[in-house]
Amino acid sequence: MPEPGVEVNDEIKERRDRWVENLEKDFYINEAVNVLGDLNLNLEASKKVAQNKK
């Protein structure tokens, strides 16, 4: 996802791809994403329960 006004060339794209690959391998970031996903599921479930009680 390029920033507005920034020219994207092959070198920048390659660096960004390597950065994303390294982020995907990071244990702490992976766990944080899992926790946020679980929280999101819990929020969606609680909204549905609240709507059913009305």
PDBQT receptor file of N, H, CA, C and O in Angstrom, charges set to zero:
ATOM      1  N   MET A   1       0.846  -1.165   0.000  1.00  0.00    +0.000 N 
ATOM      2  CA  MET A   1       0.000   0.000   0.000  1.00  0.00    +0.000 C 
ATOM      3  C   MET A   1       0.901   1.240   0.000  1.00  0.00    +0.000 C 
ATOM      4  O   MET A   1       1.384   1.644   1.058  1.00  0.00    +0.000 OA
ATOM      5  N   PRO A   2       1.126   1.828  -1.128  1.00  0.00    +0.000 N 
ATOM      6  CA  PRO A   2       2.019   2.981  -1.188  1.00  0.00    +0.000 C 
ATOM      7  C   PRO A   2       1.391   4.224  -0.566  1.00  0.00    +0.000 C 
ATOM      8  O   PRO A   2       0.174   4.407  -0.579  1.00  0.00    +0.000 OA
ATOM      9  N   GLU A   3       2.256   5.063  -0.027  1.00  0.00    +0.000 N 
ATOM     10  H   GLU A   3       3.245   4.915  -0.017  1.00  0.00    +0.000 HD
ATOM     11  CA  GLU A   3       1.791   6.323   0.527  1.00  0.00    +0.000 C 
ATOM     12  C   GLU A   3       1.547   7.305  -0.617  1.00  0.00    +0.000 C 
ATOM     13  O   GLU A   3       2.227   7.244  -1.641  1.00  0.00    +0.000 OA
ATOM     14  N   PRO A   4       0.597   8.195  -0.452  1.00  0.00    +0.000 N 
ATOM     15  CA  PRO A   4       0.326   9.169  -1.514  1.00  0.00    +0.000 C 
ATOM     16  C   PRO A   4       1.544  10.051  -1.775  1.00  0.00    +0.000 C 
ATOM     17  O   PRO A   4       2.187  10.530  -0.841  1.00  0.00    +0.000 OA
ATOM     18  N   GLY A   5       1.843  10.253  -3.017  1.00  0.00    +0.000 N 
ATOM     19  H   GLY A   5       1.320   9.864  -3.775  1.00  0.00    +0.000 HD
ATOM     20  CA  GLY A   5       2.939  11.131  -3.408  1.00  0.00    +0.000 C 
ATOM     21  C   GLY A   5       4.310  10.491  -3.349  1.00  0.00    +0.000 C 
ATOM     22  O   GLY A   5       5.306  11.167  -3.605  1.00  0.00    +0.000 OA
ATOM     23  N   VAL A   6       4.396   9.200  -3.017  1.00  0.00    +0.000 N 
ATOM     24  H   VAL A   6       3.586   8.651  -2.809  1.00  0.00    +0.000 HD
ATOM     25  CA  VAL A   6       5.675   8.515  -2.931  1.00  0.00    +0.000 C 
ATOM     26  C   VAL A   6       5.775   7.540  -4.085  1.00  0.00    +0.000 C 
ATOM     27  O   VAL A   6       4.910   6.687  -4.283  1.00  0.00    +0.000 OA
ATOM     28  N   GLU A   7       6.849   7.685  -4.840  1.00  0.00    +0.000 N 
ATOM     29  H   GLU A   7       7.552   8.378  -4.679  1.00  0.00    +0.000 HD
ATOM     30  CA  GLU A   7       7.063   6.787  -5.974  1.00  0.00    +0.000 C 
ATOM     31  C   GLU A   7       7.517   5.427  -5.450  1.00  0.00    +0.000 C 
ATOM     32  O   GLU A   7       8.413   5.353  -4.609  1.00  0.00    +0.000 OA
ATOM     33  N   VAL A   8       6.904   4.357  -5.943  1.00  0.00    +0.000 N 
ATOM     34  H   VAL A   8       6.176   4.417  -6.626  1.00  0.00    +0.000 HD
ATOM     35  CA  VAL A   8       7.250   3.008  -5.503  1.00  0.00    +0.000 C 
ATOM     36  C   VAL A   8       8.087   2.365  -6.591  1.00  0.00    +0.000 C 
ATOM     37  O   VAL A   8       7.653   2.222  -7.734  1.00  0.00    +0.000 OA
ATOM     38  N   ASN A   9       9.305   1.977  -6.209  1.00  0.00    +0.000 N 
ATOM     39  H   ASN A   9       9.658   2.093  -5.281  1.00  0.00    +0.000 HD
ATOM     40  CA  ASN A   9      10.138   1.261  -7.167  1.00  0.00    +0.000 C 
ATOM     41  C   ASN A   9      10.389  -0.145  -6.629  1.00  0.00    +0.000 C 
ATOM     42  O   ASN A   9       9.919  -0.495  -5.547  1.00  0.00    +0.000 OA
ATOM     43  N   ASP A  10      11.127  -0.940  -7.384  1.00  0.00    +0.000 N 
ATOM     44  H   ASP A  10      11.509  -0.655  -8.263  1.00  0.00    +0.000 HD
ATOM     45  CA  ASP A  10      11.339  -2.334  -7.006  1.00  0.00    +0.000 C 
ATOM     46  C   ASP A  10      12.081  -2.473  -5.686  1.00  0.00    +0.000 C 
ATOM     47  O   ASP A  10      11.792  -3.381  -4.907  1.00  0.00    +0.000 OA
ATOM     48  N   GLU A  11      13.029  -1.587  -5.427  1.00  0.00    +0.000 N 
ATOM     49  H   GLU A  11      13.264  -0.850  -6.060  1.00  0.00    +0.000 HD
ATOM     50  CA  GLU A  11      13.803  -1.669  -4.191  1.00  0.00    +0.000 C 
ATOM     51  C   GLU A  11      12.917  -1.421  -2.968  1.00  0.00    +0.000 C 
ATOM     52  O   GLU A  11      13.013  -2.138  -1.973  1.00  0.00    +0.000 OA
ATOM     53  N   ILE A  12      12.074  -0.424  -3.045  1.00  0.00    +0.000 N 
ATOM     54  H   ILE A  12      11.996   0.159  -3.853  1.00  0.00    +0.000 HD
ATOM     55  CA  ILE A  12      11.171  -0.115  -1.933  1.00  0.00    +0.000 C 
ATOM     56  C   ILE A  12      10.187  -1.259  -1.729  1.00  0.00    +0.000 C 
ATOM     57  O   ILE A  12       9.911  -1.642  -0.592  1.00  0.00    +0.000 OA
ATOM     58  N   LYS A  13       9.658  -1.803  -2.810  1.00  0.00    +0.000 N 
ATOM     59  H   LYS A  13       9.883  -1.492  -3.733  1.00  0.00    +0.000 HD
ATOM     60  CA  LYS A  13       8.715  -2.919  -2.708  1.00  0.00    +0.000 C 
ATOM     61  C   LYS A  13       9.384  -4.132  -2.081  1.00  0.00    +0.000 C 
ATOM     62  O   LYS A  13       8.779  -4.802  -1.244  1.00  0.00    +0.000 OA
ATOM     63  N   GLU A  14      10.618  -4.429  -2.468  1.00  0.00    +0.000 N 
ATOM     64  H   GLU A  14      11.110  -3.886  -3.148  1.00  0.00    +0.000 HD
ATOM     65  CA  GLU A  14      11.336  -5.573  -1.917  1.00  0.00    +0.000 C 
ATOM     66  C   GLU A  14      11.606  -5.389  -0.417  1.00  0.00    +0.000 C 
ATOM     67  O   GLU A  14      11.450  -6.329   0.361  1.00  0.00    +0.000 OA
ATOM     68  N   ARG A  15      12.009  -4.186  -0.015  1.00  0.00    +0.000 N 
ATOM     69  H   ARG A  15      12.136  -3.421  -0.647  1.00  0.00    +0.000 HD
ATOM     70  CA  ARG A  15      12.248  -3.910   1.406  1.00  0.00    +0.000 C 
ATOM     71  C   ARG A  15      10.971  -4.065   2.226  1.00  0.00    +0.000 C 
ATOM     72  O   ARG A  15      10.981  -4.640   3.315  1.00  0.00    +0.000 OA
ATOM     73  N   ARG A  16       9.875  -3.543   1.687  1.00  0.00    +0.000 N 
ATOM     74  H   ARG A  16       9.866  -3.075   0.803  1.00  0.00    +0.000 HD
ATOM     75  CA  ARG A  16       8.594  -3.646   2.400  1.00  0.00    +0.000 C 
ATOM     76  C   ARG A  16       8.163  -5.104   2.523  1.00  0.00    +0.000 C 
ATOM     77  O   ARG A  16       7.670  -5.514   3.574  1.00  0.00    +0.000 OA
ATOM     78  N   ASP A  17       8.342  -5.892   1.462  1.00  0.00    +0.000 N 
ATOM     79  H   ASP A  17       8.742  -5.559   0.609  1.00  0.00    +0.000 HD
ATOM     80  CA  ASP A  17       7.979  -7.307   1.504  1.00  0.00    +0.000 C 
ATOM     81  C   ASP A  17       8.801  -8.063   2.544  1.00  0.00    +0.000 C 
ATOM     82  O   ASP A  17       8.261  -8.893   3.275  1.00  0.00    +0.000 OA
ATOM     83  N   ARG A  18      10.124  -7.777   2.616  1.00  0.00    +0.000 N 
ATOM     84  H   ARG A  18      10.563  -7.103   2.021  1.00  0.00    +0.000 HD
ATOM     85  CA  ARG A  18      10.964  -8.421   3.629  1.00  0.00    +0.000 C 
ATOM     86  C   ARG A  18      10.540  -8.008   5.033  1.00  0.00    +0.000 C 
ATOM     87  O   ARG A  18      10.547  -8.827   5.952  1.00  0.00    +0.000 OA
ATOM     88  N   TRP A  19      10.171  -6.743   5.202  1.00  0.00    +0.000 N 
ATOM     89  H   TRP A  19      10.165  -6.077   4.455  1.00  0.00    +0.000 HD
ATOM     90  CA  TRP A  19       9.731  -6.234   6.502  1.00  0.00    +0.000 C 
ATOM     91  C   TRP A  19       8.460  -6.966   6.943  1.00  0.00    +0.000 C 
ATOM     92  O   TRP A  19       8.340  -7.369   8.100  1.00  0.00    +0.000 OA
ATOM     93  N   VAL A  20       7.521  -7.134   6.021  1.00  0.00    +0.000 N 
ATOM     94  H   VAL A  20       7.618  -6.807   5.081  1.00  0.00    +0.000 HD
ATOM     95  CA  VAL A  20       6.272  -7.838   6.336  1.00  0.00    +0.000 C 
ATOM     96  C   VAL A  20       6.557  -9.300   6.685  1.00  0.00    +0.000 C 
ATOM     97  O   VAL A  20       5.959  -9.833   7.620  1.00  0.00    +0.000 OA
ATOM     98  N   GLU A  21       7.446  -9.948   5.962  1.00  0.00    +0.000 N 
ATOM     99  H   GLU A  21       7.932  -9.515   5.202  1.00  0.00    +0.000 HD
ATOM    100  CA  GLU A  21       7.803 -11.339   6.252  1.00  0.00    +0.000 C 
ATOM    101  C   GLU A  21       8.378 -11.463   7.658  1.00  0.00    +0.000 C 
ATOM    102  O   GLU A  21       8.030 -12.387   8.393  1.00  0.00    +0.000 OA
ATOM    103  N   ASN A  22       9.254 -10.539   8.031  1.00  0.00    +0.000 N 
ATOM    104  H   ASN A  22       9.536  -9.788   7.434  1.00  0.00    +0.000 HD
ATOM    105  CA  ASN A  22       9.842 -10.580   9.367  1.00  0.00    +0.000 C 
ATOM    106  C   ASN A  22       8.806 -10.316  10.441  1.00  0.00    +0.000 C 
ATOM    107  O   ASN A  22       8.869 -10.911  11.517  1.00  0.00    +0.000 OA
ATOM    108  N   LEU A  23       7.865  -9.444  10.174  1.00  0.00    +0.000 N 
ATOM    109  H   LEU A  23       7.815  -8.961   9.300  1.00  0.00    +0.000 HD
ATOM    110  CA  LEU A  23       6.795  -9.201  11.141  1.00  0.00    +0.000 C 
ATOM    111  C   LEU A  23       5.938 -10.442  11.341  1.00  0.00    +0.000 C 
ATOM    112  O   LEU A  23       5.525 -10.744  12.461  1.00  0.00    +0.000 OA
ATOM    113  N   GLU A  24       5.674 -11.154  10.267  1.00  0.00    +0.000 N 
ATOM    114  H   GLU A  24       6.009 -10.909   9.357  1.00  0.00    +0.000 HD
ATOM    115  CA  GLU A  24       4.846 -12.358  10.358  1.00  0.00    +0.000 C 
ATOM    116  C   GLU A  24       5.524 -13.450  11.176  1.00  0.00    +0.000 C 
ATOM    117  O   GLU A  24       4.842 -14.295  11.755  1.00  0.00    +0.000 OA
ATOM    118  N   LYS A  25       6.854 -13.448  11.236  1.00  0.00    +0.000 N 
ATOM    119  H   LYS A  25       7.409 -12.762  10.766  1.00  0.00    +0.000 HD
ATOM    120  CA  LYS A  25       7.597 -14.450  11.989  1.00  0.00    +0.000 C 
ATOM    121  C   LYS A  25       7.753 -14.072  13.458  1.00  0.00    +0.000 C 
ATOM    122  O   LYS A  25       8.127 -14.919  14.269  1.00  0.00    +0.000 OA
ATOM    123  N   ASP A  26       7.478 -12.830  13.818  1.00  0.00    +0.000 N 
ATOM    124  H   ASP A  26       7.174 -12.142  13.159  1.00  0.00    +0.000 HD
ATOM    125  CA  ASP A  26       7.677 -12.342  15.177  1.00  0.00    +0.000 C 
ATOM    126  C   ASP A  26       6.617 -12.931  16.104  1.00  0.00    +0.000 C 
ATOM    127  O   ASP A  26       5.421 -12.728  15.896  1.00  0.00    +0.000 OA
ATOM    128  N   PHE A  27       7.061 -13.662  17.132  1.00  0.00    +0.000 N 
ATOM    129  H   PHE A  27       8.033 -13.827  17.301  1.00  0.00    +0.000 HD
ATOM    130  CA  PHE A  27       6.161 -14.353  18.053  1.00  0.00    +0.000 C 
ATOM    131  C   PHE A  27       5.254 -13.372  18.785  1.00  0.00    +0.000 C 
ATOM    132  O   PHE A  27       4.051 -13.610  18.887  1.00  0.00    +0.000 OA
ATOM    133  N   TYR A  28       5.808 -12.275  19.296  1.00  0.00    +0.000 N 
ATOM    134  H   TYR A  28       6.786 -12.082  19.213  1.00  0.00    +0.000 HD
ATOM    135  CA  TYR A  28       5.034 -11.341  20.105  1.00  0.00    +0.000 C 
ATOM    136  C   TYR A  28       3.969 -10.625  19.280  1.00  0.00    +0.000 C 
ATOM    137  O   TYR A  28       2.853 -10.413  19.754  1.00  0.00    +0.000 OA
ATOM    138  N   ILE A  29       4.305 -10.261  18.073  1.00  0.00    +0.000 N 
ATOM    139  H   ILE A  29       5.212 -10.433  17.688  1.00  0.00    +0.000 HD
ATOM    140  CA  ILE A  29       3.324  -9.616  17.203  1.00  0.00    +0.000 C 
ATOM    141  C   ILE A  29       2.232 -10.611  16.834  1.00  0.00    +0.000 C 
ATOM    142  O   ILE A  29       1.054 -10.253  16.796  1.00  0.00    +0.000 OA
ATOM    143  N   ASN A  30       2.609 -11.846  16.566  1.00  0.00    +0.000 N 
ATOM    144  H   ASN A  30       3.565 -12.136  16.597  1.00  0.00    +0.000 HD
ATOM    145  CA  ASN A  30       1.640 -12.879  16.228  1.00  0.00    +0.000 C 
ATOM    146  C   ASN A  30       0.664 -13.095  17.387  1.00  0.00    +0.000 C 
ATOM    147  O   ASN A  30      -0.544 -13.192  17.171  1.00  0.00    +0.000 OA
ATOM    148  N   GLU A  31       1.178 -13.171  18.603  1.00  0.00    +0.000 N 
ATOM    149  H   GLU A  31       2.159 -13.093  18.779  1.00  0.00    +0.000 HD
ATOM    150  CA  GLU A  31       0.309 -13.349  19.764  1.00  0.00    +0.000 C 
ATOM    151  C   GLU A  31      -0.590 -12.140  19.978  1.00  0.00    +0.000 C 
ATOM    152  O   GLU A  31      -1.762 -12.293  20.324  1.00  0.00    +0.000 OA
ATOM    153  N   ALA A  32      -0.058 -10.948  19.776  1.00  0.00    +0.000 N 
ATOM    154  H   ALA A  32       0.893 -10.823  19.495  1.00  0.00    +0.000 HD
ATOM    155  CA  ALA A  32      -0.873  -9.740  19.930  1.00  0.00    +0.000 C 
ATOM    156  C   ALA A  32      -2.022  -9.726  18.928  1.00  0.00    +0.000 C 
ATOM    157  O   ALA A  32      -3.141  -9.345  19.270  1.00  0.00    +0.000 OA
ATOM    158  N   VAL A  33      -1.752 -10.137  17.699  1.00  0.00    +0.000 N 
ATOM    159  H   VAL A  33      -0.843 -10.447  17.421  1.00  0.00    +0.000 HD
ATOM    160  CA  VAL A  33      -2.797 -10.198  16.674  1.00  0.00    +0.000 C 
ATOM    161  C   VAL A  33      -3.850 -11.232  17.066  1.00  0.00    +0.000 C 
ATOM    162  O   VAL A  33      -5.044 -11.009  16.868  1.00  0.00    +0.000 OA
ATOM    163  N   ASN A  34      -3.410 -12.361  17.619  1.00  0.00    +0.000 N 
ATOM    164  H   ASN A  34      -2.440 -12.542  17.780  1.00  0.00    +0.000 HD
ATOM    165  CA  ASN A  34      -4.361 -13.383  18.062  1.00  0.00    +0.000 C 
ATOM    166  C   ASN A  34      -5.249 -12.863  19.186  1.00  0.00    +0.000 C 
ATOM    167  O   ASN A  34      -6.457 -13.101  19.183  1.00  0.00    +0.000 OA
ATOM    168  N   VAL A  35      -4.665 -12.159  20.139  1.00  0.00    +0.000 N 
ATOM    169  H   VAL A  35      -3.684 -11.965  20.142  1.00  0.00    +0.000 HD
ATOM    170  CA  VAL A  35      -5.441 -11.604  21.255  1.00  0.00    +0.000 C 
ATOM    171  C   VAL A  35      -6.458 -10.594  20.737  1.00  0.00    +0.000 C 
ATOM    172  O   VAL A  35      -7.619 -10.614  21.146  1.00  0.00    +0.000 OA
ATOM    173  N   LEU A  36      -6.027  -9.712  19.839  1.00  0.00    +0.000 N 
ATOM    174  H   LEU A  36      -5.084  -9.696  19.507  1.00  0.00    +0.000 HD
ATOM    175  CA  LEU A  36      -6.952  -8.729  19.281  1.00  0.00    +0.000 C 
ATOM    176  C   LEU A  36      -8.081  -9.409  18.514  1.00  0.00    +0.000 C 
ATOM    177  O   LEU A  36      -9.232  -8.977  18.576  1.00  0.00    +0.000 OA
ATOM    178  N   GLY A  37      -7.748 -10.465  17.798  1.00  0.00    +0.000 N 
ATOM    179  H   GLY A  37      -6.813 -10.816  17.748  1.00  0.00    +0.000 HD
ATOM    180  CA  GLY A  37      -8.790 -11.220  17.085  1.00  0.00    +0.000 C 
ATOM    181  C   GLY A  37      -9.788 -11.838  18.046  1.00  0.00    +0.000 C 
ATOM    182  O   GLY A  37     -10.993 -11.815  17.793  1.00  0.00    +0.000 OA
ATOM    183  N   ASP A  38      -9.294 -12.395  19.153  1.00  0.00    +0.000 N 
ATOM    184  H   ASP A  38      -8.315 -12.414  19.358  1.00  0.00    +0.000 HD
ATOM    185  CA  ASP A  38     -10.190 -12.974  20.162  1.00  0.00    +0.000 C 
ATOM    186  C   ASP A  38     -11.071 -11.901  20.785  1.00  0.00    +0.000 C 
ATOM    187  O   ASP A  38     -12.265 -12.121  20.992  1.00  0.00    +0.000 OA
ATOM    188  N   LEU A  39     -10.496 -10.751  21.084  1.00  0.00    +0.000 N 
ATOM    189  H   LEU A  39      -9.527 -10.572  20.916  1.00  0.00    +0.000 HD
ATOM    190  CA  LEU A  39     -11.279  -9.657  21.651  1.00  0.00    +0.000 C 
ATOM    191  C   LEU A  39     -12.367  -9.214  20.686  1.00  0.00    +0.000 C 
ATOM    192  O   LEU A  39     -13.494  -8.933  21.093  1.00  0.00    +0.000 OA
ATOM    193  N   ASN A  40     -12.025  -9.154  19.414  1.00  0.00    +0.000 N 
ATOM    194  H   ASN A  40     -11.109  -9.382  19.084  1.00  0.00    +0.000 HD
ATOM    195  CA  ASN A  40     -12.987  -8.747  18.400  1.00  0.00    +0.000 C 
ATOM    196  C   ASN A  40     -14.136  -9.742  18.324  1.00  0.00    +0.000 C 
ATOM    197  O   ASN A  40     -15.296  -9.347  18.210  1.00  0.00    +0.000 OA
ATOM    198  N   LEU A  41     -13.817 -11.031  18.387  1.00  0.00    +0.000 N 
ATOM    199  H   LEU A  41     -12.875 -11.351  18.479  1.00  0.00    +0.000 HD
ATOM    200  CA  LEU A  41     -14.869 -12.051  18.358  1.00  0.00    +0.000 C 
ATOM    201  C   LEU A  41     -15.763 -11.933  19.582  1.00  0.00    +0.000 C 
ATOM    202  O   LEU A  41     -16.981 -12.080  19.481  1.00  0.00    +0.000 OA
ATOM    203  N   ASN A  42     -15.157 -11.667  20.746  1.00  0.00    +0.000 N 
ATOM    204  H   ASN A  42     -14.168 -11.548  20.828  1.00  0.00    +0.000 HD
ATOM    205  CA  ASN A  42     -15.948 -11.527  21.970  1.00  0.00    +0.000 C 
ATOM    206  C   ASN A  42     -16.852 -10.308  21.889  1.00  0.00    +0.000 C 
ATOM    207  O   ASN A  42     -17.993 -10.359  22.349  1.00  0.00    +0.000 OA
ATOM    208  N   LEU A  43     -16.370  -9.218  21.317  1.00  0.00    +0.000 N 
ATOM    209  H   LEU A  43     -15.444  -9.177  20.943  1.00  0.00    +0.000 HD
ATOM    210  CA  LEU A  43     -17.189  -8.026  21.180  1.00  0.00    +0.000 C 
ATOM    211  C   LEU A  43     -18.361  -8.270  20.243  1.00  0.00    +0.000 C 
ATOM    212  O   LEU A  43     -19.481  -7.839  20.516  1.00  0.00    +0.000 OA
ATOM    213  N   GLU A  44     -18.104  -8.961  19.138  1.00  0.00    +0.000 N 
ATOM    214  H   GLU A  44     -17.194  -9.311  18.916  1.00  0.00    +0.000 HD
ATOM    215  CA  GLU A  44     -19.174  -9.260  18.190  1.00  0.00    +0.000 C 
ATOM    216  C   GLU A  44     -20.221 -10.167  18.836  1.00  0.00    +0.000 C 
ATOM    217  O   GLU A  44     -21.419  -9.985  18.622  1.00  0.00    +0.000 OA
ATOM    218  N   ALA A  45     -19.776 -11.131  19.615  1.00  0.00    +0.000 N 
ATOM    219  H   ALA A  45     -18.802 -11.279  19.789  1.00  0.00    +0.000 HD
ATOM    220  CA  ALA A  45     -20.705 -12.048  20.275  1.00  0.00    +0.000 C 
ATOM    221  C   ALA A  45     -21.538 -11.312  21.318  1.00  0.00    +0.000 C 
ATOM    222  O   ALA A  45     -22.733 -11.574  21.457  1.00  0.00    +0.000 OA
ATOM    223  N   SER A  46     -20.914 -10.396  22.048  1.00  0.00    +0.000 N 
ATOM    224  H   SER A  46     -19.943 -10.183  21.935  1.00  0.00    +0.000 HD
ATOM    225  CA  SER A  46     -21.661  -9.682  23.081  1.00  0.00    +0.000 C 
ATOM    226  C   SER A  46     -22.685  -8.736  22.460  1.00  0.00    +0.000 C 
ATOM    227  O   SER A  46     -23.747  -8.516  23.040  1.00  0.00    +0.000 OA
ATOM    228  N   LYS A  47     -22.388  -8.184  21.311  1.00  0.00    +0.000 N 
ATOM    229  H   LYS A  47     -21.525  -8.363  20.839  1.00  0.00    +0.000 HD
ATOM    230  CA  LYS A  47     -23.357  -7.320  20.631  1.00  0.00    +0.000 C 
ATOM    231  C   LYS A  47     -24.581  -8.129  20.210  1.00  0.00    +0.000 C 
ATOM    232  O   LYS A  47     -25.713  -7.663  20.340  1.00  0.00    +0.000 OA
ATOM    233  N   LYS A  48     -24.356  -9.335  19.707  1.00  0.00    +0.000 N 
ATOM    234  H   LYS A  48     -23.437  -9.714  19.601  1.00  0.00    +0.000 HD
ATOM    235  CA  LYS A  48     -25.460 -10.174  19.267  1.00  0.00    +0.000 C 
ATOM    236  C   LYS A  48     -26.336 -10.570  20.447  1.00  0.00    +0.000 C 
ATOM    237  O   LYS A  48     -27.561 -10.593  20.324  1.00  0.00    +0.000 OA
ATOM    238  N   VAL A  49     -25.732 -10.880  21.585  1.00  0.00    +0.000 N 
ATOM    239  H   VAL A  49     -24.737 -10.861  21.686  1.00  0.00    +0.000 HD
ATOM    240  CA  VAL A  49     -26.504 -11.260  22.777  1.00  0.00    +0.000 C 
ATOM    241  C   VAL A  49     -27.316 -10.073  23.243  1.00  0.00    +0.000 C 
ATOM    242  O   VAL A  49     -28.489 -10.214  23.591  1.00  0.00    +0.000 OA
ATOM    243  N   ALA A  50     -26.689  -8.882  23.252  1.00  0.00    +0.000 N 
ATOM    244  H   ALA A  50     -25.736  -8.768  22.969  1.00  0.00    +0.000 HD
ATOM    245  CA  ALA A  50     -27.396  -7.695  23.711  1.00  0.00    +0.000 C 
ATOM    246  C   ALA A  50     -28.579  -7.377  22.791  1.00  0.00    +0.000 C 
ATOM    247  O   ALA A  50     -29.632  -6.940  23.255  1.00  0.00    +0.000 OA
ATOM    248  N   GLN A  51     -28.400  -7.596  21.505  1.00  0.00    +0.000 N 
ATOM    249  H   GLN A  51     -27.544  -7.951  21.129  1.00  0.00    +0.000 HD
ATOM    250  CA  GLN A  51     -29.485  -7.317  20.570  1.00  0.00    +0.000 C 
ATOM    251  C   GLN A  51     -30.614  -8.339  20.737  1.00  0.00    +0.000 C 
ATOM    252  O   GLN A  51     -31.780  -7.999  20.537  1.00  0.00    +0.000 OA
ATOM    253  N   ASN A  52     -30.295  -9.561  21.095  1.00  0.00    +0.000 N 
ATOM    254  H   ASN A  52     -29.347  -9.837  21.258  1.00  0.00    +0.000 HD
ATOM    255  CA  ASN A  52     -31.326 -10.581  21.273  1.00  0.00    +0.000 C 
ATOM    256  C   ASN A  52     -32.187 -10.329  22.492  1.00  0.00    +0.000 C 
ATOM    257  O   ASN A  52     -33.352 -10.728  22.511  1.00  0.00    +0.000 OA
ATOM    258  N   LYS A  53     -31.648  -9.678  23.513  1.00  0.00    +0.000 N 
ATOM    259  H   LYS A  53     -30.702  -9.353  23.498  1.00  0.00    +0.000 HD
ATOM    260  CA  LYS A  53     -32.401  -9.442  24.745  1.00  0.00    +0.000 C 
ATOM    261  C   LYS A  53     -33.412  -8.312  24.589  1.00  0.00    +0.000 C 
ATOM    262  O   LYS A  53     -34.325  -8.211  25.410  1.00  0.00    +0.000 OA
ATOM    263  N   LYS A  54     -33.294  -7.476  23.594  1.00  0.00    +0.000 N 
ATOM    264  H   LYS A  54     -32.553  -7.558  22.927  1.00  0.00    +0.000 HD
ATOM    265  CA  LYS A  54     -34.211  -6.340  23.425  1.00  0.00    +0.000 C 
ATOM    266  C   LYS A  54     -35.570  -6.767  22.999  1.00  0.00    +0.000 C 
ATOM    267  O   LYS A  54     -36.452  -5.927  22.816  1.00  0.00    +0.000 OA
TER     268      LYS A  54
